[in-house]
Amino acid sequence: MQTEKLKQPQAAAPAGADLATVKARQQGAWASGNYAVVGTTLQIVGEKLCEALDLRAGETVLDVAAGNGNATLAAARRWCQVTSTDYVPALLEQGRRRADAEGLSVNFQTADAEALPFADSHFDVVLSTFGVMFTPDQDKAASELLRVCRPGGRIGLANWTPDGFIGQLFKTIGRHVPPPAGVRPPSLWGASERLDELFGHAAGISANRQAFVFRYRSPGHWVEVFRTWYGPVHKAFAALPTEKQADLEKDLLSLIDSFNTAEDGTMVVPSDYLEVIVAKR
């Protein structure tokens, strides 16, 4: 597969952005609903990322913003020594139950991706699937990933792209519920130019464009699941009066229609993401 060359313009954060408040609101959003309902459907991404990283048994692995543990479990299945972190304790508890059910040994620890409680160069591999990309302070989060990864180690990321389905989902939501001022779009982590800014000074980067396929009973079923269980969409609907909720639902169905490849009434929507391997020097 060819190295991804996607370029996107930057959205510079204004000085004085209240990132602490933004982070608190984001934490509340991800704690609402039940991300695991959606998260478990993404398991294949964690498996593919661990293969791309060429994980070896016995390596120390840190999963950052792990959610309910997709990449965590994938690494543990490969006999790595895994530490799974997130700033939402309820999500870590769901990951713990999944690990227990499979008899996997994992250390679960509440942690902020922008202030990881680990020593410098502590891990052989640091990874995150659709997690660290949502941090308000992108530069600080990237710096933390680099700091805790040993020289010669690898950082593996799966990040939604700006022009893919999920990138466009957040753009659509933003037309109804404006995003917080002073925060770069999370989807910039899915653009090679931004990754060069975040990691290029300290590492070699390869980025391959992949696609995860959302498969649901119908477009309406997808909207129902996401507005009920997926924190950001759940919060967006909750922030709108009833008549405006109908407008958002209409726009989401239109977005799905523009990506949907199914012709039998179901939903089959490929969503592009970047599979990123950062080799720390």
TORBAVEX-721841 format. One line per 2 residues: number of its first residue (from 1); their letters; for each residue x negated, y, z of N, C-alpha, C, O, CB. Coordinates in steps of 0.05 Angstrom, whole numbers. Atoms other than C-alpha are relative to their C-alpha. Glycine has a CB too. Example, Ala and Ser with C-alpha at 12.3 -4.5 7.8 and 13.67 -1.06 7.14 Angstrom:
! residues 2
1 = as = -18 -24 0 -246 -90 156 -18 24 0 -39 24 13 20 1 25 | 16 -24 -1 -273 -21 143 15 22 14 5 44 18 -9 9 -29
! end
This chain:
! residues 281
1 = mq = -17 -24 0 0 0 0 -17 25 0 -38 25 13 19 0 24 | 16 -24 3 -25 69 -18 1 17 25 22 18 39 8 16 -24
3 = te = 0 -19 -22 -45 119 35 19 23 -7 19 34 -29 -29 11 5 | -20 -21 4 11 170 44 -13 27 -2 -31 34 14 20 -1 23
5 = kl = 11 -27 4 -4 240 18 21 22 4 16 44 -5 -12 1 -28 | -22 -19 -4 60 274 39 -10 25 14 -24 24 34 23 -12 16
7 = kq = 7 -25 -12 49 348 54 26 15 7 45 14 -8 -18 17 -19 | -22 -16 -8 96 393 92 -10 27 11 -31 27 23 18 -15 20
9 = pq = 8 -25 -12 93 467 110 3 -1 30 20 -16 41 17 23 -12 | 0 -1 -29 80 483 182 21 19 11 28 39 -2 -27 7 11
11 = aa = -18 -17 -14 130 513 230 -13 8 26 -9 -5 47 28 -14 5 | 15 -8 -23 88 551 279 18 8 23 37 22 19 -19 23 -7
13 = ap = -15 -7 -24 114 556 350 -5 28 9 -29 35 11 -5 -20 22 | 4 -27 -10 125 628 374 -14 -1 27 -9 -20 43 26 15 1
15 = ag = 13 -2 -27 83 649 434 22 3 21 43 15 16 -19 24 1 | -19 -3 -22 119 643 500 23 -19 0 41 -16 16 10 27 0
17 = ad = -22 20 0 163 584 483 1 -14 27 -20 -22 38 -4 -21 -22 | -3 12 -26 191 554 547 1 -31 -3 23 -42 -3 26 10 15
19 = la = 1 28 6 168 483 534 8 -17 23 18 -40 20 -28 -8 -9 | -9 15 -23 181 460 605 30 -4 1 40 -25 7 -10 14 26
21 = tv = -29 2 1 254 476 598 9 -18 -22 28 -34 -19 13 28 -3 | -7 17 23 257 443 530 -4 -29 8 12 -46 1 -18 7 -25
23 = ka = 5 27 -8 225 381 559 21 -11 18 30 -34 15 -28 -2 13 | -20 9 -18 275 377 615 26 -6 -14 40 -26 -8 5 21 22
25 = rq = -24 5 15 332 382 566 -2 -25 -17 17 -40 -19 7 24 -18 | 4 25 16 302 329 521 2 -25 17 14 -45 9 -27 2 -14
27 = qg = -1 23 -18 293 283 580 29 -7 7 36 -30 8 -16 6 26 | -28 5 -5 366 292 596 14 -13 -23 32 -30 -20 14 25 8
29 = aw = -12 11 24 385 277 524 -6 -29 -3 12 -45 -9 -9 16 -24 | 8 28 4 345 212 520 11 -17 23 14 -41 19 -30 -2 -1
31 = as = -11 16 -22 373 191 588 30 -4 -3 42 -21 10 -6 14 27 | -29 2 4 445 201 563 5 -23 -20 -13 -33 -33 12 27 -11
33 = gn = -7 23 17 482 148 524 -15 -25 9 -17 -30 33 -8 6 -29 | 16 24 -6 442 83 520 -17 -6 -24 -9 -20 -42 19 -24 8
35 = ya = 18 3 23 383 86 472 -5 -29 -8 -9 -35 -31 -26 14 6 | 6 28 6 373 11 478 19 -12 -21 11 -30 -36 2 -17 25
37 = vv = -19 10 20 435 -1 436 -11 4 -28 -8 -13 -46 28 13 3 | 13 -6 25 399 32 378 -29 -11 -1 -37 -23 -21 0 30 -6
39 = gt = 28 7 -1 328 17 400 -6 -29 -7 -25 -35 -21 -11 6 27 | 5 28 6 334 -58 397 1 -7 -29 -11 -26 -38 19 -18 16
41 = tl = -2 6 29 352 -55 323 -26 7 -14 -30 -1 -37 23 16 -12 | 25 -9 12 283 -23 310 -23 -18 6 -46 -11 0 -6 28 9
43 = qi = 21 17 -9 243 -82 337 -21 -6 -22 -45 -8 -16 11 -26 11 | 19 7 22 212 -99 269 -21 21 -4 -44 14 -12 16 -4 -26
45 = vg = 20 -21 4 176 -32 268 -23 -4 19 -46 -1 11 13 28 5 | 21 6 -19 138 -49 331 -17 -24 -8 -42 -24 -5 11 -5 28
47 = ek = 15 24 10 119 -117 303 -19 7 -23 -42 -1 -23 19 -22 -8 | 16 -8 23 94 -87 238 -23 18 8 -45 15 -2 17 14 -21
49 = lc = 22 -18 -9 54 -33 274 -22 -16 14 -45 -11 9 11 21 19 | 20 16 -14 19 -84 318 -16 -17 -20 -40 -21 -16 13 -19 21
51 = ea = 15 14 21 0 -124 256 -18 19 -15 -41 12 -20 19 -14 -20 | 17 -19 13 -26 -62 222 -24 8 17 -45 14 6 17 25 -7
53 = ld = 22 -6 -18 -68 -48 283 -20 -23 4 -41 -20 16 11 9 27 | 17 23 -3 -97 -118 280 -6 -6 29 -30 -9 36 -25 2 -17
55 = lr = 4 4 -29 -87 -128 355 -13 -27 6 -8 -46 -8 27 2 15 | 14 24 -9 -131 -179 389 7 -7 28 11 11 45 -31 3 -3
57 = ag = -7 10 -27 -114 -221 450 -20 12 20 -44 12 15 0 -31 1 | 18 -11 -21 -141 -189 513 -5 30 -1 -15 42 18 -25 -14 0
59 = et = 3 -29 1 -142 -117 488 18 14 19 41 5 24 4 10 -29 | -17 -17 -17 -116 -63 534 16 19 -18 4 33 -34 -17 15 21
61 = vl = -18 -15 18 -56 -29 502 18 18 17 30 9 37 17 -19 -17 | -18 -19 -13 -17 33 524 22 7 -21 16 16 -43 -15 25 9
63 = dv = -23 -8 16 53 44 495 11 26 12 20 26 35 22 -23 -1 | -8 -27 -9 71 118 501 28 7 -10 34 2 -33 -20 22 -9
65 = aa = -28 -5 7 144 141 502 12 -25 -11 23 -26 -33 2 24 -20 | -5 27 10 159 67 497 30 -6 -3 37 -26 -15 -11 -19 19
67 = gn = -29 6 1 235 72 504 6 -26 14 -4 -31 36 9 -1 -29 | -7 26 -12 263 3 517 -20 -22 -9 -14 -46 -5 28 -8 -8
69 = gn = 22 19 1 198 -30 496 -5 -16 -25 -17 -37 -24 3 -18 20 | 4 16 25 197 -52 423 -30 -5 -5 -38 -28 -8 12 15 -23
71 = at = 29 4 5 122 -40 412 -13 -13 24 -32 -29 21 -13 27 -6 | 10 13 -24 109 -61 484 2 -30 -2 -18 -44 2 15 10 25
73 = la = -5 28 2 139 -129 473 -17 -12 -23 -28 -34 -20 29 -7 -4 | 15 10 23 105 -137 405 -29 -4 8 -42 -24 0 2 19 -24
75 = aa = 28 2 -9 36 -124 437 -3 -22 20 -23 -37 20 -10 27 11 | 2 20 -20 50 -169 496 3 -28 -12 -10 -47 -3 23 3 21
77 = rr = -2 26 13 70 -226 449 -26 -8 -13 -31 -32 -19 22 1 -22 | 26 5 11 0 -220 421 -22 -3 22 -46 0 16 -8 22 -20
79 = wc = 18 5 -22 -31 -233 490 -17 24 8 -40 20 18 -17 -24 -6 | 15 -24 -9 -53 -161 501 8 7 29 28 -2 39 6 24 -19
81 = qv = -6 -10 -27 -56 -128 570 14 27 -4 1 47 -10 -27 3 17 | -17 -23 9 1 -78 560 10 16 24 19 5 44 23 -10 -16
83 = ts = -13 -19 -18 21 -16 600 21 15 -16 14 28 -37 -21 19 13 | -22 -12 14 89 11 579 9 25 16 15 23 39 23 -20 -4
85 = td = -6 -25 -14 105 84 595 23 15 -14 26 14 -38 -24 18 2 | -21 -18 10 164 132 587 7 19 22 2 13 46 25 -16 -11
87 = yv = -8 -18 -21 191 192 624 29 -4 8 40 11 24 -5 29 -8 | -28 8 -8 261 160 629 -1 -27 13 -3 -47 -1 19 0 -25
89 = pa = 3 26 -14 258 106 683 20 -21 -8 14 -45 -8 2 5 30 | -21 20 8 323 74 660 -8 -15 -25 -2 -39 -28 27 14 -4
91 = ll = 9 14 25 292 58 592 -22 -20 7 -22 -42 -4 -10 21 -20 | 21 18 -8 231 27 625 12 -25 14 3 -47 10 -20 13 19
93 = eq = -14 23 -13 278 -17 667 11 -19 -21 11 -43 -17 22 10 20 | -10 18 22 310 -42 603 -22 -15 -13 -19 -39 -19 15 17 -21
95 = gr = 23 14 11 242 -58 576 -10 -22 18 -18 -43 9 -23 19 -6 | 9 20 -20 224 -94 640 18 -25 -1 8 -48 1 0 12 28
97 = rr = -18 23 1 286 -138 635 -5 -16 -25 -4 -41 -25 29 10 1 | 6 14 25 269 -155 563 -26 -17 3 -28 -40 -5 -3 19 -24
99 = ad = 26 14 -4 197 -174 582 4 -24 19 -6 -45 14 -21 19 12 | -5 22 -19 222 -216 641 14 -23 -14 9 -47 -9 17 10 24
101 = ae = -16 21 14 271 -253 595 -18 -17 -18 -12 -40 -23 22 13 -16 | 18 14 17 213 -272 550 -24 -11 15 -41 -24 3 -10 18 -23
103 = gl = 23 10 -15 164 -288 606 -26 15 -7 -47 3 -6 -3 -29 -4 | 23 -16 8 117 -232 584 -10 17 23 6 28 38 6 18 -25
105 = sv = 13 -16 -22 68 -197 631 -5 28 -10 -22 32 -28 -25 -14 10 | 3 -28 9 73 -121 624 1 17 25 16 12 44 23 8 -20
107 = nf = -1 -20 -21 58 -63 671 17 23 -10 11 36 -30 -29 10 7 | -18 -22 7 114 -12 669 -5 24 19 -6 20 43 30 -8 0
109 = qt = 7 -23 -16 99 59 693 13 25 -12 9 31 -35 -30 3 2 | -11 -26 9 137 125 689 -22 19 -5 -40 23 12 20 11 22
111 = ad = 21 -19 7 94 176 654 9 19 -21 26 12 -38 -25 -15 -9 | -6 -21 20 98 240 614 -22 -2 -22 -46 -2 -16 0 28 13
113 = ae = 19 3 22 66 234 545 -19 24 -2 -41 21 -14 15 -3 -26 | 17 -23 1 37 304 553 -19 2 24 -36 20 26 17 25 -1
115 = al = 17 0 -23 3 287 619 -3 -29 10 7 -36 31 11 19 23 | 1 29 -6 -15 213 619 -18 -4 25 -40 7 27 -12 -15 -24
117 = pf = 14 3 -26 -38 189 689 -21 -22 -2 -22 -41 14 20 -7 22 | 21 21 4 -97 148 663 -27 14 -6 -28 37 -15 7 -18 -24
119 = ad = 27 -10 4 -172 158 660 -7 3 -29 5 -10 -46 -21 -17 14 | 10 -3 27 -209 180 598 -10 -28 -11 -21 -43 4 -23 20 -1
121 = sh = 10 24 14 -224 123 548 8 -26 14 -7 -45 15 -31 1 -1 | -10 23 -16 -182 74 589 10 -23 -16 10 -46 -7 21 10 19
123 = fd = -14 21 16 -148 35 532 -14 -5 -26 -26 13 -38 29 8 -4 | 10 7 27 -171 -2 470 19 11 -21 10 19 -42 -3 -30 -2
125 = vv = -20 -8 19 -106 15 435 22 16 13 31 10 35 12 -25 -14 | -22 -16 -10 -54 69 445 21 1 -23 13 6 -46 -9 29 8
127 = ls = -20 0 22 12 65 406 26 13 9 31 16 33 5 -29 -9 | -27 -11 -5 81 96 400 17 -2 -25 8 5 -46 -3 30 9
129 = tf = -18 2 23 140 81 356 24 18 5 40 14 23 10 -30 -3 | -22 -19 -1 188 139 345 3 12 28 26 16 37 26 -13 -10
131 = gv = -1 -9 -27 170 165 414 -15 26 4 -3 47 9 -11 -21 18 | 16 -23 -6 112 213 423 6 23 -20 0 46 -13 -30 -7 -1
133 = mf = -7 -21 20 135 251 360 20 20 11 22 42 0 10 -13 -25 | -21 -17 -10 191 281 402 -10 18 23 6 33 35 24 -16 10
135 = tp = 11 -17 -21 145 315 453 2 30 -8 -4 36 -31 -28 -8 7 | -2 -28 7 155 391 456 -27 12 -7 -29 28 -26 12 16 23
137 = dq = 27 -10 5 80 406 458 -16 -21 -15 -29 -38 -3 -15 7 27 | 12 21 16 53 365 400 -30 -1 3 -41 -23 4 8 5 -29
139 = dk = 29 0 -2 -19 387 406 -9 -13 27 -29 -27 27 -11 29 -2 | 7 11 -26 -21 369 480 4 -30 0 -13 -45 11 16 13 23
141 = aa = -5 29 1 10 301 468 -21 -15 -16 -31 -36 -8 28 -5 -12 | 21 12 16 -39 285 412 -27 -1 15 -41 -21 13 -3 15 -27
143 = se = 25 -1 -15 -97 307 456 0 -22 22 -21 -34 27 -3 27 13 | -1 21 -21 -73 259 511 -3 -28 -12 -17 -45 0 27 2 14
145 = ll = 4 26 14 -69 200 462 -29 -4 -5 -40 -26 0 16 -1 -26 | 28 2 6 -140 214 441 -16 -4 26 -35 -20 27 -10 24 -15
147 = rv = 16 1 -25 -165 224 513 0 -28 12 -21 -37 21 12 20 19 | -1 26 -14 -141 157 540 -9 -23 -17 -12 -46 -8 28 -5 10
149 = cr = 9 21 18 -164 118 479 -31 0 -1 -43 21 -3 11 3 -29 | 29 2 -1 -236 93 481 -12 6 -28 1 3 -48 -10 -28 9
151 = pg = 13 -3 25 -286 112 427 -2 -27 -15 -9 -47 -3 -29 12 4 | -2 25 15 -279 60 372 27 -13 2 31 -33 -12 -22 -18 9
153 = gr = -27 11 -2 -208 46 393 19 10 -21 11 25 -39 11 7 28 | -19 -7 20 -144 55 353 25 12 13 34 4 34 7 -23 -17
155 = ig = -26 -11 -7 -81 96 359 19 -7 -23 14 -1 -46 -1 32 4 | -20 7 20 -20 69 323 26 14 4 37 14 27 4 -31 0
157 = la = -24 -16 -3 42 110 309 20 -8 -23 12 -14 -45 -6 30 -1 | -21 1 20 109 102 273 16 25 3 29 29 24 18 -26 3
159 = nw = -13 -27 -1 138 171 257 19 4 -23 11 0 -46 -22 22 1 | -19 -6 21 200 189 219 -10 23 -18 -23 42 -7 28 7 11
161 = tp = 9 -21 18 186 232 157 21 22 -2 44 18 3 -6 -12 -28 | -19 -23 2 217 301 145 21 -5 -21 44 3 -17 -15 25 -7
163 = dg = -20 4 22 251 279 80 15 -26 1 32 -31 -16 -15 2 -26 | -14 25 -3 274 211 103 27 4 14 34 26 22 -17 -20 15
165 = fi = -27 -1 -11 343 194 131 0 12 28 16 30 33 12 -28 1 | -1 -11 -27 327 208 204 -10 28 2 0 45 17 -17 -18 19
167 = gq = 8 -27 2 288 270 188 22 19 -9 26 40 2 -24 3 -19 | -23 -15 9 349 295 150 23 0 20 39 19 21 9 -11 -27
169 = lf = -20 0 -21 394 273 207 -5 23 19 14 37 26 -1 -27 15 | 6 -21 -19 359 321 254 4 28 -13 12 47 0 -28 -3 11
171 = kt = -4 -25 14 361 376 201 30 6 -1 39 29 2 -12 -1 -28 | -29 -3 1 436 364 194 11 9 27 28 27 29 14 -26 -9
173 = ig = -9 -7 -27 447 367 269 -7 29 6 8 44 18 -13 -19 21 | 10 -27 -6 406 431 272 17 22 -13 17 44 -3 -27 3 -10
175 = rh = -18 -20 12 456 466 226 25 4 17 39 24 15 9 -10 -28 | -23 -2 -17 510 453 278 -7 8 29 7 24 42 15 -26 1
177 = vp = 11 -7 -27 470 457 343 -29 8 -4 -46 -9 -6 3 -25 20 | 27 -9 6 408 500 333 -20 -12 19 -15 -14 43 -1 30 1
179 = pp = 20 11 -17 344 468 359 -12 21 18 -9 45 12 -22 -13 -17 | 11 -20 -19 307 502 417 -22 16 -15 -37 6 -31 -12 -14 24
181 = ag = 19 -18 12 266 562 397 -28 -7 9 -33 -15 32 6 29 7 | 28 4 -7 191 554 395 -10 -28 0 -32 -34 10 -4 11 27
183 = vr = 8 28 1 188 479 383 -3 -9 -29 16 -6 -45 20 -18 16 | 4 11 27 159 447 320 19 -24 -4 24 -39 15 -29 -8 -5
185 = pp = -17 23 5 205 396 287 -15 -26 5 -38 -29 -3 10 0 -29 | 13 25 -4 189 325 310 -9 -14 -25 -30 -28 -26 18 -19 15
187 = sl = 6 14 25 188 301 238 -26 9 -12 -36 -4 -31 22 5 -20 | 27 -8 10 123 340 226 -20 -22 5 -41 -24 -9 -9 26 12
189 = wg = 17 22 -5 90 279 257 1 -21 -23 -17 -38 -25 7 -14 27 | -2 18 23 112 243 194 -11 13 -25 -6 3 -47 29 -7 -5
191 = as = 13 -14 23 72 291 149 -30 -2 4 -41 5 25 9 29 -2 | 29 4 -2 -1 277 134 -15 25 7 -35 24 22 -11 -11 -27
193 = er = 14 -25 -6 -21 350 137 0 6 30 -20 14 42 13 23 -15 | -2 -4 -29 4 356 209 -17 -20 15 -30 -13 35 29 -1 9
195 = ld = 17 20 -13 -30 291 229 -29 7 -2 -44 3 17 5 -28 -13 | 28 -9 2 -96 319 203 -6 21 20 -27 22 32 -6 10 -29
197 = el = 3 -21 -20 -86 379 247 -2 -11 28 -18 -2 45 23 20 -1 | -2 11 -27 -70 337 308 -24 -19 6 -33 -19 29 26 -16 3
199 = fg = 20 21 -5 -123 282 300 -26 1 -16 -46 -11 -9 12 -26 -4 | 22 2 19 -170 296 243 -27 9 10 -48 0 0 6 17 -24
201 = ha = 26 -9 -11 -224 330 285 -14 -21 15 -38 -20 20 5 24 18 | 12 20 -18 -235 268 326 2 -28 -10 -7 -47 3 12 2 27
203 = ag = -6 27 8 -216 209 284 4 -2 -30 9 18 -44 24 -11 15 | -8 5 28 -205 177 216 29 -9 0 37 -24 17 -19 -22 -12
205 = is = -29 5 0 -132 172 196 8 -14 -26 0 -6 -48 15 26 3 | -13 11 23 -95 126 149 30 0 6 39 -6 28 -10 -30 -6
207 = an = -29 -2 -4 -20 135 138 14 -12 -24 10 -4 -47 9 30 4 | -15 14 21 25 88 98 30 5 3 40 2 25 -7 -30 -1
209 = rq = -29 -5 -1 96 104 80 15 -27 1 10 -44 -16 9 16 -25 | -16 24 -3 144 50 103 30 8 1 36 31 2 -8 -16 26
211 = af = -29 -6 -3 220 44 108 12 -20 20 8 -44 18 14 -2 -27 | -17 16 -17 265 18 163 28 2 -11 37 24 -18 -1 8 30
213 = vf = -27 0 12 334 -2 138 21 -2 22 23 -22 37 3 -23 -20 | -22 1 -19 394 16 181 23 -15 -13 32 -8 -35 10 29 7
215 = ry = -21 17 10 447 -37 171 24 0 20 21 -10 43 -10 -30 -5 | -24 -2 -17 517 -24 200 24 -8 -15 24 -11 -39 3 29 11
217 = rs = -24 10 12 587 -47 188 11 19 -21 23 11 -41 21 -6 21 | -10 -21 18 605 19 155 -13 26 8 -24 27 30 31 2 0
219 = pg = 10 -26 -9 583 92 155 14 9 26 1 21 43 4 20 -22 | -14 -8 -24 637 105 206 -10 -15 25 -11 -3 47 30 -5 -3
221 = hw = 11 16 -22 609 49 250 -26 12 10 -30 14 34 -4 -29 -8 | 25 -13 -8 541 82 249 5 25 16 -8 30 37 -17 6 -25
223 = ve = -6 -24 -15 570 149 270 10 -6 28 3 7 47 21 17 -16 | -11 7 -26 609 116 326 -22 -9 19 -23 -1 42 21 -23 -3
225 = vf = 22 10 -17 547 80 352 -19 23 9 -25 25 32 -16 -22 -14 | 19 -21 -6 501 140 348 12 23 17 -2 33 35 -11 12 -26
227 = rt = -11 -21 -16 549 191 377 6 -10 29 9 6 47 26 11 -13 | -5 11 -26 563 144 435 -25 -6 16 -27 -2 40 17 -26 -2
229 = wy = 23 11 -14 494 116 451 -27 14 -5 -44 13 12 -3 -28 -8 | 26 -12 7 438 155 416 -1 29 11 13 46 1 -5 0 -31
231 = gp = 0 -25 -16 420 213 463 3 25 -16 21 41 -11 -24 1 15 | -1 -26 15 406 270 413 27 4 -15 37 26 -15 -22 1 -19
233 = vh = -26 -2 14 469 255 372 23 2 20 41 18 16 4 -24 -19 | -20 -1 -21 510 243 434 2 28 12 24 39 15 -7 -20 23
235 = ka = 1 -27 -12 488 311 463 10 20 -20 23 40 -13 -28 6 9 | -9 -19 20 501 346 397 30 1 -2 42 23 -3 -12 -7 -28
237 = fa = -29 1 1 573 323 394 12 13 25 32 27 24 10 -28 -3 | -10 -10 -26 583 340 468 -2 30 2 13 43 16 -15 -13 23
239 = al = 4 -29 -1 558 411 456 20 15 -17 21 40 -16 -28 7 -9 | -18 -14 18 611 426 404 29 -3 8 37 -24 20 -4 -12 -28
241 = pt = -28 3 -5 685 440 411 12 -21 -20 -2 -28 -40 15 27 -4 | -12 23 15 732 387 381 0 5 -30 -7 -12 -45 28 -5 10
243 = ek = -2 -6 29 743 422 314 -28 0 -13 -30 -7 -36 14 26 -4 | 27 0 11 668 431 305 -12 -28 -1 -29 -33 -17 -18 19 16
245 = qa = 9 28 1 655 358 322 9 -13 -26 -6 -29 -37 11 -15 24 | -10 11 25 697 340 262 -18 9 -24 -23 -7 -42 29 8 -5
247 = dl = 17 -10 21 653 384 218 -27 -15 0 -37 -22 -21 -5 30 3 | 25 15 -2 590 350 244 3 -29 -10 -14 -39 -25 -10 0 29
249 = ek = -4 27 10 619 281 232 3 -1 -30 -8 -19 -43 26 -12 13 | -3 -1 29 638 301 161 -28 2 -13 -33 -11 -33 18 23 -8
251 = dl = 26 -4 12 567 324 147 -18 -25 4 -34 -31 -13 -14 24 13 | 15 24 -4 537 261 177 8 -22 -19 -8 -36 -30 3 -10 29
253 = ls = -10 20 19 581 217 134 -10 7 -29 -16 -11 -44 31 -1 0 | 10 -8 26 560 258 73 -30 -6 -2 -39 -15 -23 4 31 -4
255 = li = 28 7 0 487 249 92 -4 -30 -4 -21 -38 -21 -14 8 27 | 2 29 4 496 174 98 6 -8 -29 -7 -24 -40 20 -15 19
257 = ds = -8 6 27 531 172 31 -23 6 -20 -26 -8 -40 25 16 -8 | 22 -7 19 470 205 -2 -23 -20 2 -40 -21 -17 -10 28 7
259 = fn = 21 20 -3 424 149 24 10 -28 -3 -6 -46 -8 -13 4 27 | -10 27 -2 470 89 26 -2 -15 -26 7 -5 -47 30 1 9
261 = ta = 3 16 24 453 34 -23 21 -22 -2 22 -37 -22 -28 -13 -1 | -20 21 0 511 -12 -4 24 9 -18 31 32 -19 9 -6 28
263 = ed = -23 -5 16 571 -18 -50 24 -16 9 43 -19 -6 -6 -5 -30 | -21 18 -10 614 -63 -7 14 11 25 28 -3 39 -11 -27 6
265 = gt = -13 -13 -24 637 -13 47 -18 0 24 -12 13 44 25 -14 6 | 18 0 -23 579 -29 94 -20 23 -4 -19 38 -23 -14 -27 2
267 = mv = 21 -20 1 520 16 108 -27 -14 -1 -35 -29 17 1 19 25 | 28 9 3 450 -1 83 -17 24 -8 -17 32 -31 -2 -23 -22
269 = vp = 13 -26 4 407 61 91 -30 -3 6 -37 -6 30 12 22 17 | 28 0 -6 331 59 83 -8 28 11 0 49 1 -17 -6 -25
271 = sd = 10 -25 -12 297 111 128 -31 -1 0 -43 -18 13 11 4 29 | 29 0 3 225 128 111 -14 9 26 -4 27 40 -9 19 -22
273 = yl = 17 -9 -22 172 133 165 -29 -5 -8 -35 -20 -26 6 -16 26 | 28 5 4 96 137 167 -10 -19 21 -6 -16 45 -15 27 1
275 = ev = 15 18 -18 57 79 196 -28 10 1 -43 9 -19 2 -30 -10 | 25 -15 -2 -5 114 222 -19 -15 17 -13 -25 39 6 28 12
277 = iv = 22 11 -16 -71 85 245 -21 21 2 -33 30 -18 -11 -26 -13 | 21 -19 -6 -119 133 278 -24 -15 12 -21 -27 33 10 23 19
279 = ak = 24 13 -11 -190 106 288 -17 21 14 -28 39 1 -16 -14 -23 | 14 -20 -16 -222 145 344 -30 -3 -3 -40 -25 0 8 -1 30
281 = r = 29 1 3 -295 162 333 -13 -1 27 -38 -2 29 -10 25 -15
! end
